[in-house]
Structures are given as structure tokens and as C-alpha cells.
């Protein structure tokens, strides 16, 4: 059965067309290999690895304060990370940022 036939059959049973499209996409992906759930997305292993690496790169840049939280949010949106996952990542990263001292450190005499 092709993807188009599966989708048509699902719609013929009365399933909502959007759900039928999603179910078809999942079936096609499963047929092509094991899917990995990463950052709220079901992806083939190679795509999941790339996504992990890209998210880690954004994390490293934010922790080093090379980018702002708004720039990190934009980068995660560009990677199509779902909003709940994105917000959880940003909150965790923001909590781990070490503030840089604004003044020199006084040493004991």
C-alpha cells in the first residue's frame, strides 16, 4: 500500500484529514527505519543526531554568552523545536549561565 492509498483509506474511514496525514507520515517514517524521539520530534537516527548537535551548538553559544536568550529562542524556532521543549531548554540554559564579574577580584594580602 502506498502512502497516498493509506491516507485515502484513513480519510474514507472518517478520520480527520490532518490526522490522516500525520498518521501516514508516521507510517512512512516507520517503514523507512526506526524513529528517534528527540526534542519533541520523531526523526530518523541521522536527522536526530544532526538536530542534537545543532541544539548543543546553540546551548554552548548561549552558556558562553555569545548569543542572547532571544537569539537562542530564534535559533531553536528555526530548528522547529516545539514551544514547550524550547522553553524548557531555554530555562535550563539560562539557569546555568555563570555571571561574569563586573569588577576585578580582590585578593587577600
C-alpha positions as CSV (number, residue, x, y, z in Angstrom):
1,X,0.0,0.0,0.0
2,X,1.4,3.4,-1.0
3,X,1.3,6.4,1.3
4,X,-1.4,8.0,-0.8
5,X,-3.5,4.9,-0.7
6,X,-3.1,4.7,3.1
7,X,-4.1,8.3,3.6
8,X,-7.1,7.9,1.3
9,X,-8.2,4.8,3.2
10,X,-7.9,6.7,6.6
11,X,-9.9,9.6,5.3
12,X,-12.5,7.2,3.9
13,X,-13.0,5.8,7.4
14,X,-13.9,9.3,8.6
15,X,-10.6,10.2,10.2
16,X,-9.8,13.9,10.2
17,X,-7.7,14.8,7.1
18,X,-4.9,16.3,9.3
19,X,-4.8,13.3,11.5
20,X,-4.7,11.0,8.4
21,X,-1.8,13.0,7.0
22,X,0.1,12.7,10.3
23,X,-0.7,9.0,10.7
24,X,0.5,8.5,7.1
25,X,3.7,10.4,7.7
26,X,4.4,8.3,10.8
27,X,3.7,5.1,9.0
28,X,6.1,6.1,6.1
29,X,8.8,7.0,8.6
30,X,8.4,3.8,10.5
31,X,8.7,1.9,7.2
32,X,11.9,3.6,6.4
33,X,13.6,2.7,9.8
34,X,13.5,3.2,13.5
35,X,12.4,6.7,14.5
36,X,14.1,8.5,17.4
37,X,12.2,10.9,19.6
38,X,14.4,14.0,20.2
39,X,13.3,17.4,21.4
40,X,9.7,16.7,20.7
41,X,10.2,15.4,17.2
42,X,10.2,11.9,15.7
43,X,13.2,11.7,13.3
44,X,15.3,9.1,11.6
45,X,18.5,8.4,13.5
46,X,20.8,10.5,11.2
47,X,18.4,13.6,11.4
48,X,18.1,13.2,15.2
49,X,21.9,13.2,15.5
50,X,22.1,16.4,13.4
51,X,19.4,18.1,15.5
52,X,21.1,17.1,18.8
53,X,24.4,18.6,17.5
54,X,22.7,21.8,16.4
55,X,20.9,22.2,19.7
56,X,24.1,21.6,21.6
57,X,25.8,24.3,19.5
58,X,23.1,26.8,20.4
59,X,23.4,25.7,24.1
60,X,27.2,26.2,24.1
61,X,26.9,29.7,22.5
62,X,24.2,30.8,25.0
63,X,26.2,29.5,28.0
64,X,29.3,31.3,26.8
65,X,27.0,34.4,26.4
66,X,27.9,34.7,22.7
67,X,24.2,34.9,21.9
68,X,21.3,36.2,23.9
69,X,18.3,34.2,25.0
70,X,16.2,35.8,22.3
71,X,18.8,34.7,19.7
72,X,18.8,31.2,21.1
73,X,15.0,31.2,21.0
74,X,15.1,32.2,17.3
75,X,17.7,29.5,16.6
76,X,15.5,26.8,18.3
77,X,12.4,28.1,16.4
78,X,14.4,27.7,13.2
79,X,15.2,24.1,14.2
80,X,11.4,23.6,14.6
81,X,11.7,22.7,18.3
82,X,8.2,22.6,19.8
83,X,7.4,25.5,22.1
84,X,7.2,23.5,25.4
85,X,10.6,21.8,24.6
86,X,12.1,25.1,23.5
87,X,11.0,26.9,26.7
88,X,12.3,24.1,28.9
89,X,15.7,24.2,27.2
90,X,16.0,28.0,27.4
91,X,15.0,28.0,31.1
92,X,17.6,25.3,31.9
93,X,20.3,27.1,30.0
94,X,19.5,30.4,31.5
95,X,19.8,29.0,35.0
96,X,23.3,27.6,34.2
97,X,24.8,30.8,32.9
98,X,27.5,32.0,35.2
99,X,27.5,35.8,35.6
100,X,30.8,37.4,34.6
101,X,32.2,39.6,37.4
102,X,31.9,43.3,36.6
103,X,34.8,44.2,38.8
104,X,38.3,42.8,39.4
105,X,38.7,40.3,42.2
106,X,40.2,41.4,45.4
107,X,43.0,39.1,46.6
108,X,43.9,38.7,50.3
109,X,47.1,40.4,51.4
